[in-house]
Amino acid sequence: MNIKKQFLNFFKSKHHTILPSSSLVPDDPTLMFTNAGMVQFKDIFTGKIKPPTNKRAVSCQLCLRAGGKHNDLENVGFTSRHHTLFEMLGNFSFGDYFKQEAISYAWEFITKVLKLPVDKLWVTVHENDDEAYKLWQKHISTDRIKKIGDKDNFWSMGDTGACGPCSEIFFDQGEEFFDTKEDYLGGDGDRFLEIWNLVFMQFERDKRGNMTALPKPSIDTGMGLERVVAIKEGVNNNFDTSLFTPLIETIKKISNTKITKKNISSFRVIADHTKAVSFMLCDGVLFDNDGRGYVLRRILRRAIRHGYLLGLREPFVGEVVDSLVKIMKDDYEFLQIKKSYIKEQIFQEELRFFKTIKNGMKLFQDELDNTTDDMFDGAIAFKLYDTYGFPLDLTEDMLKEHDIALDKKSFDNAMKEQKTKAKASWKGSGDENKTGDFIVLIEKHGKNNFVGYDTNETNSKILAILDHDFKIVTDTKNKNEYWIMFDKTPFYANSGGQVGSTGQMTVNDTVINVIDTNEFFGINISKIKTSNIVINTNDKAKLIDTNIAETSKHHSATHLLQASLKEVLGDSVTQAGSYNDHEKLRFDFTYAKPVDSEDLETIEKKVNELIYKSIDCQTQVLPIKQAKKTGATSIFGEKYGDVVRVVSFEYKSIEFCGGVHVANTSHIGSFFITKQSSVSAGVRRIEAVCGKKAKSFNDENINKIKKLEHILKTKDIITKTTKLIDHMKQLKNSEKKDKHKIEYDVLTINDIKIIVDIVDGSDIKDMIDEQKIKYNKIAIFLLKIENNTIKFCCATKNANLNSNSWIKEVCKEIGGSGGGKESFAQGGAKEIKYIQIAKTKAIEFATKSLKDTNDKA
């Protein structure tokens, strides 16, 4: 039984286009993660872009609710339905069919395909939606249709915009299993389980709350796969289905622990979170202390903590990943492809957290034992966060298990005192707010033509001028920045790590600088800054991308660098980000430790070898399935269409890439690595230069060498520098020894040398050790003033004098403290005025003790 496949094929038979799940990282600045099936269609529903040719779509969308406004994290593992990551089945109409078909399709799928018993099904509609109420009566008796108000049965995208009534379908799980006050249709109990929500996008709501009917109403539906699988498999908890039981069985085996009522939540948390973390890593999210990376870290650490409760003390999540891949690889092939990468990233993060979790858990438990007023100390929670890496949510989660609240005020105060950030706030996708006249431009002009693959200059016509808010204007009368849409352009729009092109546009014999280029909804637009120059729509312009030659060198070198990194460090190396412009390249990649100098040298050498081989650049535009067969490297988390461009440098480097490249690797010139650094845990960065910048970099280094040759008066600067370093070391050692050459006053009693002295600034422990080497029988006590206090140490060798007693007698005399062993002790006192008294007491005690020993002998 494959419910997902049944759903997709059913709607395919109803002329819907099957679309793949979009990335968990949405192209939407208002969202942290994709949290619903309609997210990838949001711009269609809001009218920013035209609907596709086929106005019917169906998908199974991966959704994540663990950050931002939509956050189910704290409930996961403790309820039967909440998950961080889940799969949402949905069918969509973009101004095509409406309520009648949506209701009819839903009923047919549920009763004919899934064959759910009709006597178990119930329906709700909005209290004012008489149309939906009548349509449902064709399929189900009126006593099973309930009218409900806005809270549960009205949907809106925001305070303004598209909105409309909903109709929800419920499955009755049986009163014999559920018997609480909330177990009624529309209640918060689990007896009546909502399985499908049909949203009727019917109105447009303005700022005053007025609603007007949409000319082309649409349909957006969502059905939770996990819930439907639970119903079909006859269980009342999603975690008891075949989607989770293999993972839970693996956790049982790893932990060697039986499931009980007390620990069942831990098994469920680990199973759920392993799934979420794996898919997030596949979508390019990396462990971090902020934004999406912080959410990823928080989810994994919650899983590790629950593993700790099951007795696990070493990394274990990787084994659960193996089980996850086994049951989901058929639907999500990339899980299998990226399995090694997923496990490596998780393993390194587990190692980091396990180093501190033991001490953190002890601190938490100690404070918990001392908590008497049901309020946990916020300062301790901050220490867990700051020192032991426990996210605040994790501490609150642990407290929840004991019904204890957190003193949030004292936590916030601790944060302020140490000048650290409060719980890392999430960041959206970072995209610009695309609320402009793009739909108008697309309808009027379509997408403009990028000619930058073939040339860096062209003559073009200005199709549109946009202001800062991307609104259409007719000219550039004012001093300001504007965005220009040309009918064809050589300027590359910022994407895939390649910076947006800059250059010049010449209009009416006036040269204007182009300062950036970007793309929105497939429209390539460039930013200019005018200075009392009036430009009009339909003006002719000559465009030149002045930096593309050098930028393309750095972009191609980035591809060669990635290939060389994989060859030297292994295939587990994965791109985690890149940037290239006309002056430099930057490449981020997953790797657990710094790349050693020998490997860096080898990587640089291999890139240059590929450059000197003069390899032609080959490009192909292929359907995505065919492109994958080439073995091309793609970036997980990057959004690819049905057709992709594949850039190849022989078999050495094959990648999905839309950027501009050199025609032959020899055009790159030379390649030099300038810096290696850490971006975050498990992610390294290499910076490099090539082309003209490589020549400048090389010239600078040659000039430095020439200056050194002049200063050192030799061509063999390495030998001379080595000798100088050795000489400096000798001088330092000599200086250190000279510091300790102090003339002490030495007393002798019974062949035992007694040294008691006040010294200045040196390490008195080292000085004592030197004298113990010098004399076979010795009792030595040295004092010094440090940080406005007295510090002193004493030691004995082959002398009948107890160092611990010696120290304590001196401390007693001057109000100090100290102690130690028979052969060595140390102490101190606050009042520096007593240092001479301390010296005198030390001499008296030593001479008396040794004389008394001699008299007794």
Buried (B, 14 or more C-beta within 10 A) or exposed (E): EEBBEBBBEBBEEBEBBEBEBBBBBBBBEEBBBBBBBBBBBBBBBBBBBEBEEEBBBBBBBBBBBBBBEBBBBBEBBBBBBBBBBBBBBBBBBBBBBBBEBBBBBBBBBBBEEBEBEEEBBBBBBBBBBEBBBBBBEEBBEEEBBBBBEEEBBBBBBEEEBBBBBBBBBBBBBEEEEBEEEEBBBBEEBBBBBBBBBBBBBBBBBEEEEEBEEBEEBBBBBBBBBBBBBBBBBEBBBBBBBEBBBBBBBBBBEBBEBEBEEEBBBBBBBBBBBBBBBBBBBBBBBBBBEBBBBBBBBBBBBBBBBBBBBBEBEEBBBBBBBEBBBBBBBEBBEBBEBBBBBBBBBBBBBBBBBBEBBEEBBEBBEEBBEEBEEEBBBBBBBBBBBEEBBBBBBBBBBBBEEEEBEBBBEBBBBBBEEEEEEEBBEBBBBEEEEBEBBBBEBBEEEEEBEBBBBEEBBBEBBBBBBBBEEBEBBEBBEEEEEBBBBBBBBBBBBEBBBBBBBBBBBBBEEEEBBBBBBBBBBEBBBBBBBBEEBEBEBEBEBBBBBBBBBBBBBBBBBBBBBBBBBBBBBEEBBBBBBBBBBBBBBBBBBBBBEEBEEEEBEBBBEBBBBBBEEEBEBEEBEBEBEEBBEBEBBBBBBBEBEEEBBBBBBBEBBBBBBBBBBBEBBBBBBBBBBEEBEEBBBBBBBBBBBBBBBBBEBBEEEEEEEEEBBEEBEEEEBEEBEEEEEEEEEEEEEEEEEEBBEBEBEBBEBEEBBBBBBBBEEBBBEEBBBBBBEEBEBBBBBBBBBEEEBBBBBBBBBEBBBBBBBBBBBBBEBBEBEBEBEEBBBBBBBEBEEBBEBBBEBBBBBBBEBBEEBEEEE
